[in-house]
């Protein structure tokens, strides 16, 4: 693999080592390839989950909750669109 020069090393219990080796064997992969792929997949999943989280200041969040809890206000444009829809859409 071109460009693969950085190293990671970690220790595991003998039982975990045997489990990883068995899984790699079943996958038909060398242990290093199996372990690297598993670590890369988990890292990708965690990073994707982290990036999907939006963090906002507490004041913004409080304002948002207050706005969502407030009574709904009719929008004239939405009311007009709903009226047009009732005139145009035929329901069986």
Secondary structure, DSSP 8 states (H G I E B T S, - for coil): -TT----------HHHHHHHHHHHHHHTS-HHHHHHHHHHHHHHHHHHHHHT-----HHHHHHHHHHHHS-----HHHHHHHHHHHHH----
